[in-house]
Amino acid sequence: MPLVNPGALFSFRFPCRKKKTLWPPSTAALDDGFRLPALAAIVGVPDIAALWLAWNESGLRVRAEVTGVGPARWCQPTRAEDSDGLHLWIATRPTGDSHRAGRYCRRLALLPAGGGKLADKPVAVAAQIPRTSEVAAELPAGSVPIEGAALADGWRVDALVSAAALPGWDPAEIPRLGFFAAVIDRRLGRVPYAAPPEYPWDSDPTTWAELELVD
């Protein structure tokens, strides 16, 4: 095992392409030109997640396919931080030097189940960022529409993180985002996308990647 995790040697920056129509998924598919590179081998985690991103002035579109986790899911919207799903950290006004999240940082849990009367529908909920210096505004109801489906060995979610869900969203003035993603799974634990598992990425914005919002 290497003395230094290779992922610790990089600061990741990815282009996020603009797309005229982001929602619904049935008429706004994301092809592989919107897919983020696979980093599991670099940061030393199981290769279970594929991510696609796109943006326009209405918000940020996210698609995730998670495989290798089996059919069982533990999703409790009232315990978002611990629930199985894709967890996102987004900073609309990244500074690059603050180790504590502020009011322009949002954490979302995109859960493949837990919503609806039978708790079998996908649901998007706000989650807490530890050690935040200033809590983001409450997530407006309906501001993150989400769809999902069960896969043979996992799940898929599509969501639109609308401008209303992103405090400080102004891509014309600030065409970049701080961004991090992690899959949380009851069996595998926390599987980060772009930083070593031992990093404090759940609370420290300096460990997050950056998205460049490109036309």
ABEGO torsion letter per residue (X at the ends): XBABBAAAABBBBBBBBBBABAOBAAABBBBAAABBBBAAAAAGBBBABBBBBBBBAAEBBBBBBBBGAEABBBBBAABAAABBEBBBBBBABBAGABABBBAABBBBBBBABGBEAAGABBBBBBBBBBGBABBBBBBBBGABBBBBBBBAAEBBBBBBBBAAABBGBBAAABABBBBBBBBBBAAAEBBBAABBAABAAAABAAABBBBBBBX
